[in-house]
């Protein structure tokens, strides 16, 4: 039951599969930032479980529809990591 609820929330608010109105670029970036922060604060196991709920490898159709979001998340994560490493070098 809980997994179904998570899927409904993800489909409607993260992947916009039930809504017709698209998020603005700023709101989308904010949502991606919240998702990245959520993954950073979770345990490894919880993060892995959430990832598989968001991007189920067993459902190719769902995965194909969500691939653009995954690409944006990876891009943001890489950017934040590079920025964080650069910031650490500057402080030293």
Secondary structure, DSSP 8 states (H G I E B T S, - for coil): -HHHHHHHHIIIIIS-SS--S---HHHHHHHHHHHHHHHHHS-HHHHHHHHHHHS-TT-HHHHHHHHHHHHHHHHHHHHHHHHHHHHHHHH-
